Amino acid sequence: MSSLKIANGVARHPLYRFKEPINLEINTGEQIAVVGRNASGKSVLIDTLIGRYPLLQNEVEYNFDGETNTVYDNVKYITFRDSYGDSEYLYYQQRFNSQDAEITPIVKSLLPSTNNRQFAEEIYEIFDIQSFVEKNIVSLSSGELRKFQLAKALLNEPSFLIIDNPFIGLDLPTKNLLVELLETLIQRFKIQIILVLSNQKEMPPFVTHVIEVENMICKAKIPLKAYVGEKNDVSNNQLSDEVIAEILNLPYKKQSFDSEQIVKLNNVSIKYENSFVLRNIECEIRRGEKWSLMGNNGSGKSTLLSLICADNPQSYACNISLFGNKRGSGESIWDIKKRIGYVSPEMHRAFLKHVPTIEIIASGLKDTIGLYQKLKKEDLEISEWWLGVFGIEHLKDRIFTSLSSGEQRLVLLARAFVKDPELVILDEPFHGLDPCNQNLAKEIIEVFCQRKDKTMIMVTHNKEELPSCITNHLFLKKD
């Protein structure tokens, strides 16, 4: 018996219309993975399935095994775009400003209640919700926020759970626990799962069928084994020799490399209320070194980076030196930021603005969240050049929020490199990228790091994502 069906589906709005009519049937008990490259149309398909984009003739048919047959009651959809809630007053650094963070809701006030106490306790235990249930929502780490979103959706006990890139931001233990939990939900509660995946390597074993979306065409549903048998590994070396040479030969700006020391943390501790986020951190990063920063969710990685990027006001109370200058010795945050290129999940959320893509990249030259100055000719040229390096020059005039999540991440990566920074900080840079774009971004990072005196810090939960140029490692443990 089918639980969801579309027959010759054509969206009313041309912008959300597939190149061919959608014919799709999901039967009871099937667990689905929707796969495809960035910007292939995966999210548009899901929005069509849940009725966000009405169809011209035949509407989506649902047959939920519940008290009601409405999408609202039976389908919960977690998108890639993590959100701290509906509060419009949130701003980029608010997570690290304790007084401002306190005006945001706490986690437990946002979690729905349920009559199934045993199920709720299991959810709380699996995701370790108790460890951050009293925190303000804006204070959560990227991984904690993902756990919160999953728990919130699951506590509603939906018939269908749709998750866009479910494993983004999760450390390996939590990722494995999530797979086990979803398997439990399938077996015990007969829930159906639809996962939207950019990387087929993340395909969990409970998936039974795959729907591939390619170039705004929804292909026929096929068994998992048939799909895996058709795929080949994505090749490396996507950059041409010409582009590699252009990156290596970019003109160096006049900079005063007056210190071999880029970052020095002397017994640094950060505390919010009664909890330490960082405790007694000692680290020295020297010019030209390439560091990996790893640790489980909530271990303080993003907080540590906020100190280096001058986004955390507590840095003035710590013994920290950046580029040879002790914090609080007279330098402004803009003196620091002009030397750093940065991308992170928090920055991605802050940049969800309805402005042209070229302005997002050019804002990296001004160190602002948004562009407030008229572009000079040379600024426009270098911004367009980096668009070309990442293979997204065709997105130049597109509104940023109209892009797919993967395209947005490529744009923000280009923004991090556009000013040829001394220090590049990449916090989970490959979030949401398909294997082809991930390999491209990794290759660009490798080439850029061959330039003289370039220093890098990269955060990831996956060692396989680390480029070969890494020279040093720092692993944070949750306090």
C-alpha positions as CSV (number, residue, x, y, z in Angstrom):
1,M,0.0,0.0,0.0
2,S,1.3,3.4,-0.9
3,S,1.7,6.0,1.8
4,L,2.7,8.9,-0.6
5,K,2.1,9.2,-4.3
6,I,2.6,11.8,-7.1
7,A,1.2,11.0,-10.6
8,N,2.4,13.3,-13.5
9,G,3.1,16.1,-11.0
10,V,3.8,19.5,-12.4
11,A,4.3,22.5,-10.1
12,R,2.1,25.5,-10.8
13,H,4.9,27.9,-10.3
14,P,7.5,27.7,-13.2
15,L,10.4,28.4,-10.8
16,Y,9.7,25.1,-9.0
17,R,8.8,23.0,-12.0
18,F,10.9,19.9,-12.9
19,K,11.9,19.4,-16.5
20,E,9.7,16.3,-16.6
21,P,6.5,15.5,-14.7
22,I,7.1,13.8,-11.3
23,N,6.0,10.2,-11.0
24,L,6.7,8.8,-7.6
25,E,5.2,6.3,-5.2
26,I,6.5,5.5,-1.7
27,N,5.0,2.4,-0.2
28,T,4.4,1.6,3.4
29,G,7.6,0.3,5.1
30,E,10.0,1.7,2.5
31,Q,12.9,3.9,3.8
32,I,14.0,6.4,1.3
33,A,17.2,8.3,0.4
34,V,16.9,11.2,-2.0
35,V,20.3,11.7,-3.5
36,G,21.9,14.1,-6.0
37,R,24.5,16.7,-6.5
38,N,24.3,20.2,-5.1
39,A,21.5,22.2,-6.9
40,S,20.1,19.1,-8.6
41,G,16.6,19.8,-7.2
42,K,16.5,17.6,-4.1
43,S,15.1,20.2,-1.8
44,V,12.5,21.3,-4.5
45,L,11.3,17.7,-4.7
46,I,10.9,17.5,-0.9
47,D,9.0,20.8,-0.8
48,T,6.8,19.4,-3.5
49,L,6.2,16.2,-1.5
50,I,5.1,18.1,1.6
51,G,2.7,20.4,-0.4
52,R,4.8,23.6,-0.3
53,Y,4.6,23.9,-4.1
54,P,1.1,23.1,-5.3
55,L,0.7,21.1,-8.5
56,L,-1.2,22.0,-11.6
57,Q,-3.6,19.0,-11.7
58,N,-3.0,15.9,-9.5
59,E,-2.1,16.8,-6.0
60,V,0.1,14.7,-3.8
61,E,-1.8,11.7,-2.4
62,Y,-1.2,10.8,1.3
63,N,-2.2,7.7,3.3
64,F,-0.9,8.1,6.8
65,D,-1.6,5.5,9.4
66,G,-2.6,8.0,12.1
67,E,-5.5,9.8,13.7
68,T,-5.4,12.5,11.0
69,N,-4.3,12.5,7.3
70,T,-2.7,16.0,7.3
71,V,0.9,16.7,6.4
72,Y,1.2,19.0,9.4
73,D,0.4,16.2,11.9
74,N,2.2,13.4,10.1
75,V,5.3,14.8,8.5
76,K,8.3,16.6,10.2
77,Y,11.0,18.1,8.0
78,I,14.4,19.1,9.3
79,T,16.3,21.2,6.8
80,F,20.0,21.7,6.4
81,R,19.7,25.4,7.4
82,D,20.1,25.1,11.1
83,S,18.2,27.8,13.0
84,Y,18.2,29.2,16.5
85,G,14.5,29.8,16.2
86,D,12.2,32.3,14.8
87,S,13.7,35.3,16.7
88,E,14.6,38.0,14.2
89,Y,16.8,39.9,16.6
90,L,19.6,37.2,16.6
91,Y,22.9,38.4,15.2
92,Y,26.2,36.7,14.3
93,Q,28.1,37.0,17.6
94,Q,25.1,36.7,19.9
95,R,26.0,33.1,20.8
96,F,29.3,34.3,22.4
97,N,27.8,37.4,24.2
98,S,26.4,35.9,27.4
99,Q,24.2,38.8,28.4
100,D,22.5,39.0,25.0
101,A,22.3,35.2,24.8
102,E,20.2,35.1,28.0
103,I,17.3,36.9,26.3
104,T,16.8,33.9,24.0
105,P,14.7,30.8,25.0
106,I,16.2,27.9,26.9
107,V,16.2,24.5,25.2
108,K,13.6,22.7,27.5
109,S,11.0,25.4,26.7
110,L,11.2,24.6,23.0
111,L,10.9,20.9,23.3
112,P,7.4,19.5,22.8
113,S,5.8,17.4,25.6
114,T,4.6,13.9,24.9
115,N,2.5,11.3,26.7
116,N,5.0,8.6,25.7
117,R,7.4,9.1,28.7
118,Q,9.5,6.1,27.9
119,F,10.0,7.2,24.4
120,A,10.9,10.8,25.5
121,E,13.4,9.4,28.0
122,E,15.1,7.4,25.3
123,I,15.3,10.4,23.0
124,Y,16.8,12.5,25.9
125,E,19.4,9.8,26.6
126,I,20.5,9.1,23.1
127,F,21.1,12.7,22.3
128,D,22.4,13.6,25.8
129,I,19.7,16.4,25.9
130,Q,20.1,16.7,29.7
131,S,23.6,18.1,29.3
132,F,22.3,21.2,27.5
133,V,18.5,21.3,28.3
134,E,19.0,24.4,30.6
135,K,21.1,26.3,28.0
136,N,19.8,29.2,26.0
137,I,19.2,28.0,22.5
138,V,21.7,30.5,20.9
139,S,24.4,29.1,23.2
140,L,24.3,25.6,21.6
141,S,27.2,24.4,19.6
142,S,26.5,23.4,16.0
143,G,26.4,19.7,16.9
144,E,24.2,20.4,20.0
145,L,21.8,22.4,17.8
146,R,21.5,19.5,15.4
147,K,20.7,17.1,18.3
148,F,18.1,19.6,19.6
149,Q,16.4,19.8,16.2
150,L,16.3,16.0,15.8
151,A,14.9,15.5,19.3
152,K,12.3,18.2,18.8
153,A,11.1,16.6,15.6
154,L,11.1,13.0,17.0
155,L,9.2,14.0,20.1
156,N,6.2,14.8,17.9
157,E,6.2,11.1,16.9
158,P,5.6,11.7,13.1
159,S,4.6,9.1,10.6
160,F,7.2,10.5,8.1
161,L,10.5,12.0,9.2
162,I,12.4,13.9,6.5
163,I,15.9,15.0,7.3
164,D,18.1,17.1,5.0
165,N,21.8,15.9,5.5
166,P,21.1,14.4,8.9
167,F,24.8,13.7,9.8
168,I,26.1,17.2,9.3
169,G,27.7,18.6,12.5
170,L,27.6,15.3,14.4
171,D,30.6,13.6,15.8
172,L,31.1,9.9,15.0
173,P,29.6,8.5,18.3
174,T,26.5,10.6,17.9
175,K,26.2,9.8,14.2
176,N,26.2,6.1,15.0
177,L,23.7,6.6,17.8
178,L,21.4,8.5,15.4
179,V,21.5,5.7,12.9
180,E,20.6,3.2,15.8
181,L,17.8,5.5,17.0
182,L,16.3,5.8,13.5
183,E,16.4,2.1,13.1
184,T,14.6,1.7,16.4
185,L,11.9,4.2,15.3
186,I,11.4,2.2,12.1
187,Q,11.1,-1.1,14.0
188,R,9.1,0.0,17.1
189,F,7.0,2.8,15.8
190,K,6.7,2.0,12.1
191,I,7.9,5.4,11.2
192,Q,9.1,6.1,7.6
193,I,12.3,8.0,7.0
194,I,13.3,10.1,4.0
195,L,16.9,11.2,4.1
196,V,18.2,13.9,1.7
197,L,21.8,13.2,1.1
198,S,24.5,15.0,-0.8
199,N,27.1,12.2,-0.1
200,Q,26.1,8.6,-0.8
201,K,28.9,7.4,1.5
202,E,26.6,8.5,4.4
203,M,23.9,6.1,3.3
204,P,22.7,4.2,6.5
205,P,21.9,0.5,6.3
206,F,18.2,0.8,6.9
207,V,17.6,2.6,3.6
208,T,15.6,0.3,1.3
209,H,15.2,2.5,-1.8
210,V,16.9,5.5,-3.5
211,I,15.4,8.3,-5.5
212,E,18.1,10.2,-7.5
213,V,17.5,13.8,-8.6
214,E,19.6,15.0,-11.4
215,N,19.4,18.4,-13.2
216,M,15.8,19.0,-12.1
217,I,14.7,15.5,-13.1
218,C,13.3,13.1,-10.6
219,K,14.4,9.6,-11.6
220,A,12.6,6.4,-10.8
221,K,12.8,4.9,-7.4
222,I,15.2,1.9,-7.3
223,P,16.3,-0.6,-4.6
224,L,19.4,0.5,-2.7
225,K,21.6,-2.3,-4.0
226,A,20.9,-1.4,-7.6
227,Y,21.8,2.3,-6.9
228,V,25.1,1.5,-5.1
229,G,26.2,-0.8,-7.9
230,E,26.0,2.0,-10.5
231,K,28.2,4.5,-8.7
232,N,31.9,5.2,-9.1
233,D,34.2,7.1,-6.9
234,V,34.6,10.8,-7.8
235,S,38.0,11.7,-9.2
236,N,40.3,14.2,-7.7
237,N,42.3,16.9,-9.5
238,Q,39.5,19.0,-10.8
239,L,41.5,22.3,-10.9
240,S,43.3,23.0,-14.2
241,D,47.0,23.6,-14.2
242,E,46.2,27.2,-15.3
243,V,44.0,27.9,-12.2
244,I,46.5,26.3,-9.9
245,A,49.2,28.5,-11.3
246,E,46.9,31.6,-10.9
247,I,46.3,30.8,-7.2
248,L,50.0,30.3,-6.5
249,N,50.9,33.5,-8.3
250,L,48.4,35.8,-6.8
251,P,50.1,39.1,-6.0
252,Y,51.0,39.4,-2.3
253,K,49.7,42.5,-0.5
254,K,52.1,44.6,1.5
255,Q,51.9,43.1,4.9
256,S,54.1,43.4,8.0
257,F,54.9,39.9,9.0
258,D,56.3,41.2,12.3
259,S,55.7,38.0,14.2
260,E,56.3,34.3,13.6
261,Q,53.6,33.7,16.2
262,I,50.0,33.8,14.9
263,V,48.1,32.5,17.9
264,K,49.1,32.0,21.5
265,L,46.7,30.8,24.1
266,N,48.1,30.8,27.6
267,N,46.0,28.7,30.1
268,V,42.8,29.9,28.5
269,S,39.4,29.1,30.2
270,I,35.9,30.2,29.1
271,K,33.0,29.8,31.5
272,Y,29.3,30.5,31.0
273,E,27.3,30.5,34.3
274,N,28.6,27.4,36.1
275,S,29.9,25.5,33.1
276,F,33.3,25.6,31.6
277,V,33.3,25.5,27.8
278,L,37.1,25.6,27.6
279,R,39.5,24.9,30.5
280,N,43.2,25.5,30.7
281,I,43.9,25.5,26.9
282,E,47.5,25.9,25.9
283,C,48.3,26.3,22.3
284,E,50.8,28.1,20.0
285,I,50.3,28.4,16.3
286,R,53.2,29.7,14.2
287,R,53.3,31.2,10.8
288,G,52.9,28.7,8.0
289,E,51.5,25.9,10.1
290,K,48.3,24.1,9.2
291,W,46.3,22.9,12.2
292,S,43.4,20.5,12.5
293,L,41.0,21.2,15.4
294,M,38.9,18.3,16.4
295,G,36.7,17.2,19.3
296,N,33.2,15.8,20.0
297,N,30.1,18.0,19.9
298,G,30.1,20.6,22.7
299,S,33.9,20.4,23.4
300,G,34.4,24.1,22.7
301,K,35.8,24.2,19.1
302,S,33.6,27.0,17.9
303,T,34.2,28.9,21.2
304,L,37.9,28.6,20.7
305,L,37.7,29.9,17.1
306,S,35.5,32.9,18.4
307,L,38.4,33.9,20.5
308,I,40.8,33.9,17.6
309,C,38.4,35.7,15.3
310,A,37.7,38.5,17.9
311,D,34.0,37.5,18.1
312,N,34.1,36.6,21.8
313,P,34.2,39.5,24.4
314,Q,35.7,37.1,27.0
315,S,38.9,37.1,25.0
316,Y,39.9,40.4,26.8
317,A,39.8,38.5,30.1
318,C,42.1,35.8,28.8
319,N,45.8,35.6,28.1
320,I,45.7,35.6,24.3
321,S,48.0,36.9,21.7
322,L,47.1,37.2,18.0
323,F,49.7,38.0,15.3
324,G,52.2,38.9,18.0
325,N,49.9,41.3,19.9
326,K,48.3,40.6,23.3
327,R,44.5,41.1,23.2
328,G,43.6,44.3,24.8
329,S,46.8,46.1,24.0
330,G,45.2,48.6,21.7
331,E,44.3,46.7,18.5
332,S,40.7,46.8,17.2
333,I,38.8,43.8,16.2
334,W,39.0,45.0,12.6
335,D,42.8,45.0,12.9
336,I,42.5,41.3,13.6
337,K,39.7,40.4,11.2
338,K,41.5,42.0,8.2
339,R,44.1,39.3,8.5
340,I,41.7,36.3,8.7
341,G,39.4,34.5,6.2
342,Y,36.7,32.6,8.0
343,V,33.8,30.3,7.3
344,S,31.6,28.4,9.8
345,P,28.1,27.1,10.4
346,E,27.3,30.3,12.5
347,M,28.5,32.5,9.6
348,H,26.3,30.5,7.2
349,R,23.3,31.2,9.3
350,A,24.2,34.9,9.6
351,F,24.5,35.3,5.8
352,L,21.0,34.1,4.8
353,K,20.3,37.4,3.2
354,H,18.4,38.3,0.1
355,V,21.3,40.0,-1.7
356,P,23.3,39.1,-4.9
357,T,25.9,36.4,-4.5
358,I,28.7,38.7,-5.7
359,E,28.0,41.0,-2.7
360,I,28.4,38.1,-0.3
361,I,31.8,37.3,-1.6
362,A,32.9,40.9,-1.8
363,S,31.9,41.5,1.8
364,G,34.9,39.3,2.7
365,L,37.1,42.1,1.5
366,K,35.4,44.4,4.1
367,D,35.0,41.9,6.9
368,T,31.3,42.7,7.2
369,I,28.1,40.6,7.3
370,G,26.7,42.2,4.2
371,L,28.1,44.8,1.9
372,Y,27.7,48.5,2.8
373,Q,30.1,50.1,0.3
374,K,30.0,50.4,-3.4
375,L,32.2,47.8,-5.1
376,K,35.4,49.1,-6.7
377,K,36.4,47.6,-10.1
378,E,39.3,45.6,-8.6
379,D,37.0,44.3,-5.8
380,L,34.5,43.1,-8.4
381,E,37.2,41.5,-10.5
382,I,38.8,39.5,-7.6
383,S,35.3,38.4,-6.4
384,E,34.3,37.2,-9.8
385,W,37.7,35.4,-10.2
386,W,37.1,33.4,-7.0
387,L,33.6,32.6,-8.1
388,G,35.3,31.0,-11.2
389,V,37.8,29.1,-9.1
390,F,35.0,27.4,-7.2
391,G,33.1,26.8,-10.5
392,I,30.1,29.0,-9.6
393,E,30.6,32.0,-11.8
394,H,27.1,31.5,-13.2
395,L,25.7,32.4,-9.7
396,K,27.2,35.9,-9.7
397,D,23.8,37.7,-9.9
398,R,21.6,35.1,-8.2
399,I,20.1,36.1,-4.9
400,F,22.0,34.2,-2.2
401,T,19.0,32.7,-0.4
402,S,17.7,31.3,-3.7
403,L,20.8,29.0,-4.0
404,S,21.0,25.5,-2.7
405,S,22.7,24.9,0.6
406,G,25.7,23.4,-1.1
407,E,26.0,26.4,-3.5
408,Q,25.8,28.8,-0.5
409,R,28.7,26.9,1.2
410,L,30.8,27.3,-1.9
411,V,30.1,31.0,-2.0
412,L,31.1,31.4,1.6
413,L,34.3,29.5,1.0
414,A,35.1,31.8,-1.9
415,R,34.4,34.7,0.5
416,A,37.0,33.3,3.0
417,F,39.7,33.3,0.4
418,V,38.8,36.5,-1.5
419,K,41.2,38.8,0.4
420,D,44.1,36.3,0.3
421,P,44.2,36.2,4.2
422,E,47.3,35.4,6.3
423,L,45.2,33.0,8.4
424,V,42.3,31.0,7.0
425,I,39.9,29.4,9.5
426,L,37.6,26.7,8.1
427,D,35.0,25.4,10.5
428,E,33.4,22.3,9.0
429,P,34.0,23.8,5.4
430,F,32.5,20.8,3.6
431,H,29.0,20.9,5.2
432,G,26.4,20.0,2.6
433,L,28.8,19.6,-0.3
434,D,28.5,16.6,-2.7
435,P,31.6,14.5,-3.2
436,C,32.6,16.3,-6.4
437,N,32.4,19.8,-4.8
438,Q,34.0,18.5,-1.7
439,N,37.0,17.3,-3.6
440,L,37.1,20.6,-5.5
441,A,37.1,22.6,-2.3
442,K,39.7,20.4,-0.7
443,E,42.0,20.8,-3.7
444,I,41.6,24.6,-3.6
445,I,42.6,24.5,0.1
446,E,45.6,22.4,-0.7
447,V,46.8,24.8,-3.4
448,F,46.1,27.9,-1.4
449,C,48.1,26.6,1.6
450,Q,51.2,26.2,-0.7
451,R,51.4,30.0,-0.8
452,K,54.1,31.6,1.3
453,D,53.4,32.3,5.0
454,K,49.8,31.0,4.9
455,T,48.4,29.6,8.1
456,M,45.3,27.5,8.5
457,I,43.0,26.1,11.2
458,M,40.5,23.5,10.0
459,V,37.7,22.0,12.0
460,T,36.1,18.7,11.0
461,H,34.7,15.5,12.6
462,N,36.0,13.4,9.8
463,K,39.7,12.8,9.5
464,E,39.3,11.8,5.8
465,E,38.3,15.4,5.1
466,L,41.6,16.8,6.3
467,P,44.0,18.0,3.5
468,S,47.4,16.5,3.3
469,C,49.0,19.8,4.2
470,I,48.0,19.5,7.9
471,T,51.1,19.8,10.1
472,N,49.7,20.0,13.6
473,H,46.6,18.7,15.5
474,L,44.6,19.9,18.6
475,F,41.9,17.7,20.0
476,L,39.5,19.2,22.6
477,K,37.7,17.1,25.2
478,K,34.3,18.0,26.6
479,D,34.7,19.3,30.2
